[in-house]
Amino acid sequence: MKKISILIPCYNEEENVREIAQAVEEQFANELPEYNYEIIFIDNDSKDRTRDYLRVMAATDSRVKAILNTRNFGQFNSPYYGILQAHGDCVITIACDFQDPVEMIPKFVRAWEEGYKVVIGQKTKSDESKIVYALRGLYYRMVRRFSDVPQIDQFTGFGLYDQEFVELMRTLDDPIPFLRGVVAEMGYKYKAIEYTQPKRRAGHTSNNFYRLYDGMMLSFTSYTKIGLRIASFIGYFGALGSFAIGIYFFIRKLIDWNGYQAGIAPLIILVGVLGSLQLIFIGLMGEYILSINQRMMKRPLVVEEERLGNWKEEKTTEEQTGEKKES
């Protein structure tokens, strides 16, 4: 019997953590009874009762496991690390807040059985704020346009990953991985299944402007060169423009030395504009340098505090089949 690992990252999800596990179990009982499964939670140092509930669930249900991180390692490292710890024949990642519909799980599995190693959920509509959804769409289009690697629109990481793809992920050794970019970059043929993203069922989102900006800059600096190129080109054109303006004022002054009064206003405006551009592009280059620095330090994706549940490693169907062939 094939085994499917369901990975659920969580942070302060006391109102959802038990309900999402129950919803997943119902999907397998009703739609996928022919599969074995496990539910793996990876908690980013929740401050509410999430961990208390995970302890009870792991103690009473042999299919529920949990990894408790020592601190919040971010919205990208923690899910990526959780995928690497799963040993099912495939891994499905799903958000704890129900914004990733559990009804998509059977659809992912059916596509996987068709032979796809990667099956992704792609949002076509969202019940979240229209402004936020529009800004996300603009961001995806911008990164796709300027990236050397074709990027996937409206893809949050929600999807199914075959163990073959997970093994590839284990070899990447990237301390700040961006799963959405990895899926596009590795070139695996994937199937995209469209869905409408519902509103969060309960609780409050931990996403804020800083975290959204952090994610945007991670993908921007990892997969595009356009920021540095724009800085260079504007620098070149700015230098040429400043030189031309300088020559113009110099000639005007020579022609009418006593009568021409340029004043200080053009100088102040020019210095202000150039100074602002310098600060913007120094900050942009700083983002690239920060990305390089984080990768050079080679820090672990997360640091575990504790594991809950039965983590005795079970071999995948493929490994078991291989052993039978050898014998």
C-alpha positions as a printed Julia matrix, in Angstrom:
327×3 Matrix{Float64}:
   0.0     0.0     0.0
   1.42    3.36   -1.0
   1.96    5.91    1.72
   1.2     9.62    1.41
   2.72   12.18    3.76
   0.63   15.28    4.47
   2.79   18.16    5.67
   1.07   20.99    7.56
   3.21   23.97    8.67
   1.67   25.89   11.54
   2.2    28.95   13.72
  -0.35   30.04   16.31
  -3.08   27.85   14.81
  -4.87   26.62   17.95
  -8.25   27.2    16.29
  -7.37   25.17   13.2
  -4.82   22.5    14.03
  -7.26   19.81   15.22
  -9.84   20.65   12.56
  -7.38   20.41    9.67
  -6.18   16.98   10.83
  -9.78   15.77   11.03
 -10.55   17.17    7.57
  -7.53   15.38    6.08
  -8.52   12.11    7.75
 -12.02   12.4     6.31
 -10.62   12.9     2.82
  -8.61    9.7     3.06
 -11.48    7.75    4.6
 -14.0     8.85    1.96
 -11.93    9.47   -1.19
  -8.62    7.62   -0.81
  -9.22    4.49    1.34
  -6.68    2.51   -0.69
  -3.77    4.63    0.59
  -1.87    4.67    3.84
  -1.03    8.15    5.14
   0.64   10.18    7.85
   0.06   13.78    8.96
   3.2    15.74    9.83
   2.88   19.11   11.53
   5.9    21.4    11.72
   5.41   24.14   14.28
   7.33   27.42   14.11
   7.4    28.07   17.88
   3.71   28.86   18.4
   2.87   31.03   21.39
  -0.71   29.83   21.86
  -2.06   26.33   22.64
  -1.09   24.85   19.27
   1.71   22.75   20.76
  -0.5    21.47   23.57
  -2.99   20.21   21.01
  -0.22   18.66   18.91
   1.03   16.71   21.93
  -2.41   15.28   22.57
  -2.98   14.45   18.9
   0.39   12.74   18.5
  -0.2    10.72   21.66
  -3.67    9.52   20.67
  -3.31    9.09   16.89
  -0.44    7.02   15.52
  -0.73    8.73   12.14
  -0.05   12.2    13.54
   3.52   13.4    14.0
   4.97   16.79   14.79
   8.26   18.66   14.65
   8.6    21.54   17.11
  11.13   24.2    16.12
  13.18   26.12   18.66
  12.02   29.43   17.15
  10.19   30.83   14.14
  12.44   30.06   11.17
  10.19   31.74    8.64
   7.52   30.82    6.15
   9.91   29.22    3.64
  12.52   27.28    5.62
  10.1    25.45    7.88
   7.86   23.88    5.19
  10.89   23.02    3.07
  12.54   21.26    6.01
   9.3    19.44    6.8
   9.11   18.07    3.27
  12.63   16.67    3.62
  11.62   14.79    6.79
   8.69   13.02    5.13
   9.3     9.52    3.77
   6.0     8.74    2.1
   5.86    7.84   -1.57
   4.78   11.45   -2.07
   4.37   14.54    0.1
   1.45   16.95   -0.01
   1.87   20.36    1.61
  -1.22   22.15    2.86
  -1.8    25.29    4.91
  -3.19   24.88    8.41
  -5.66   27.76    8.03
  -7.79   25.99    5.36
  -6.83   28.48    2.64
  -5.5    25.44    0.79
  -8.68   23.34    0.27
  -8.35   19.78    1.58
 -10.68   18.73   -1.26
  -7.7    19.17   -3.58
  -5.85   16.21   -2.03
  -7.67   13.49   -4.06
  -7.19   15.53   -7.24
  -3.45   15.77   -6.57
  -3.21   12.03   -5.94
  -5.1    11.14   -9.14
  -2.75   13.33  -11.18
   0.22   11.72   -9.41
  -1.07    8.29  -10.4
  -1.11    9.52  -14.0
   2.68    9.81  -13.76
   3.32   13.42  -12.73
   6.12   13.81  -10.19
   4.93   17.28   -9.21
   1.31   18.43   -9.0
   0.63   22.0    -7.96
  -2.37   24.02   -6.91
  -2.72   27.23   -8.9
  -5.04   29.98   -7.7
  -7.37   31.43  -10.3
  -9.48   33.35   -7.8
  -9.27   34.26   -4.15
 -11.71   35.3    -1.47
  -8.97   37.33    0.21
  -8.63   41.08   -0.25
  -8.9    42.02   -3.92
  -6.08   44.51   -3.5
  -3.76   41.87   -2.0
  -4.67   39.39   -4.74
  -4.02   42.0    -7.44
  -0.65   42.91   -5.9
   0.32   39.24   -5.75
  -0.58   38.87   -9.43
   1.51   41.91  -10.3
   4.44   40.5    -8.35
   4.22   37.1   -10.06
   4.13   38.72  -13.5
   7.11   40.92  -12.7
   9.27   38.06  -11.45
   8.25   35.84  -14.37
   9.09   38.57  -16.86
  12.56   39.25  -15.51
  13.56   35.8   -14.28
  15.99   33.56  -16.15
  13.84   30.62  -15.02
  10.12   30.44  -16.01
   8.14   31.15  -12.84
   4.67   29.87  -11.96
   1.86   32.38  -11.43
  -0.27   32.22   -8.28
   1.57   29.21   -6.85
   2.19   29.26   -3.1
   3.86   25.86   -2.67
   0.55   24.04   -2.16
   0.9    20.79   -4.05
   2.14   17.21   -4.26
   5.79   16.21   -4.58
   6.88   12.7    -5.48
   9.65   11.21   -3.35
  11.93   11.36   -6.39
  11.55   15.14   -6.43
  12.01   15.27   -2.64
  15.31   13.4    -3.0
  16.41   16.07   -5.46
  15.44   18.73   -2.93
  17.66   17.03   -0.34
  20.69   17.44   -2.59
  20.31   21.2    -3.12
  21.85   22.24    0.22
  20.38   25.75    0.11
  20.06   27.46    3.53
  17.37   29.83    2.24
  15.39   27.72   -0.23
  12.45   29.09   -2.19
  10.24   26.09   -2.99
   8.2    27.85   -5.67
  11.37   28.73   -7.54
  12.84   25.25   -7.08
   9.78   23.64   -8.7
  10.15   25.89  -11.73
  13.94   25.7   -11.87
  14.41   21.92  -11.75
  12.45   21.44  -14.97
  10.16   18.61  -13.82
   6.98   18.39  -15.84
   4.18   19.31  -13.5
   0.42   19.39  -13.63
  -1.32   22.53  -12.39
  -4.8    22.13  -10.92
  -6.74   25.35  -10.58
  -8.67   26.28   -7.45
 -10.31   29.23   -5.71
  -8.59   30.2    -2.49
 -11.12   30.51    0.36
 -10.83   32.86    3.3
  -9.0    31.8     6.41
 -11.39   29.67    8.49
 -10.4    30.93   11.96
  -7.7    32.87   13.77
  -5.51   35.64   12.44
  -2.87   35.43    9.75
   0.75   35.91   10.77
   1.57   37.4     7.39
   2.29   41.11    7.35
   3.9    43.58    4.98
   7.41   42.72    6.19
   6.97   38.97    5.64
   5.38   39.45    2.22
   8.2    41.83    1.27
  10.76   39.32    2.55
   9.29   36.62    0.33
   9.21   38.93   -2.66
  12.86   39.92   -2.24
  13.95   36.3    -1.73
  12.49   35.28   -5.09
  13.6    38.52   -6.76
  17.24   38.21   -5.68
  17.38   34.44   -6.24
  15.99   34.34   -9.75
  16.47   37.75  -11.39
  19.36   40.03  -12.34
  17.15   42.91  -13.4
  17.6    44.9   -10.19
  21.35   45.19  -10.62
  21.03   45.78  -14.35
  18.52   48.61  -13.84
  20.83   50.2   -11.27
  23.73   50.04  -13.75
  21.75   51.41  -16.69
  20.22   54.26  -14.71
  23.67   55.05  -13.38
  25.05   55.25  -16.92
  22.21   57.38  -18.25
  22.23   59.56  -15.14
  25.93   60.22  -15.56
  25.47   61.12  -19.24
  22.49   63.33  -18.43
  24.34   65.12  -15.64
  27.33   65.67  -17.91
  25.08   67.08  -20.67
  23.31   69.41  -18.22
  26.67   70.57  -16.89
  27.91   71.38  -20.39
  24.67   73.24  -21.14
  24.94   75.48  -18.07
  28.65   76.02  -18.69
  28.04   77.17  -22.29
  25.14   79.41  -21.29
  27.33   81.02  -18.64
  30.18   81.58  -21.12
  27.81   83.18  -23.62
  26.25   85.54  -21.09
  28.57   85.63  -18.09
  27.0    88.56  -16.3
  23.38   88.21  -17.38
  22.73   84.45  -16.97
  21.77   83.48  -13.41
  21.11   79.73  -13.1
  20.43   79.92   -9.38
  20.8    77.1    -6.88
  17.41   75.43   -7.52
  18.6    73.16  -10.41
  21.54   72.04   -8.31
  19.36   71.16   -5.31
  16.88   69.24   -7.46
  19.64   67.34   -9.23
  21.42   66.43   -5.99
  18.1    65.33   -4.43
  17.16   63.1    -7.35
  20.59   61.51   -7.67
  20.86   61.04   -3.91
  17.49   59.28   -3.77
  18.4    56.98   -6.66
  21.68   56.12   -4.98
  19.92   55.16   -1.74
  17.35   53.05   -3.59
  19.94   51.09   -5.52
  22.32   50.75   -2.6
  19.41   49.16   -0.74
  18.65   46.89   -3.69
  22.25   45.77   -3.97
  22.19   45.23   -0.22
  19.35   42.73   -0.7
  21.48   40.75   -3.16
  24.44   40.88   -0.78
  22.24   39.75    2.12
  21.04   36.8     0.05
  24.66   35.86   -0.77
  25.68   36.26    2.88
  22.91   33.99    4.14
  23.86   31.31    1.65
  27.55   31.55    2.51
  26.92   31.09    6.25
  25.33   27.67    5.6
  23.13   27.77    8.66
  20.61   24.92    9.14
  17.13   25.33    7.71
  15.62   24.95   11.18
  16.69   23.72   14.6
  14.4    21.13   16.16
  13.39   21.32   19.78
  11.36   18.14   19.92
   9.63   15.5    17.82
   6.23   14.11   18.69
   4.71   10.84   17.57
   6.16    7.68   16.08
   9.11    8.63   13.89
  10.32    5.12   13.24
  11.28    5.45    9.58
   9.18    3.33    7.28
  10.55    2.48    3.88
   8.68    3.73    0.87
   6.91    1.4    -1.5
   9.65    1.95   -4.08
  12.39    0.93   -1.63
  10.43   -2.14   -0.53
   9.86   -3.14   -4.15
  13.56   -2.72   -4.82
  14.45   -5.05   -1.96
  12.05   -7.68   -3.21
  13.6    -7.48   -6.68
  17.08   -7.97   -5.24
  16.0   -10.96   -3.2
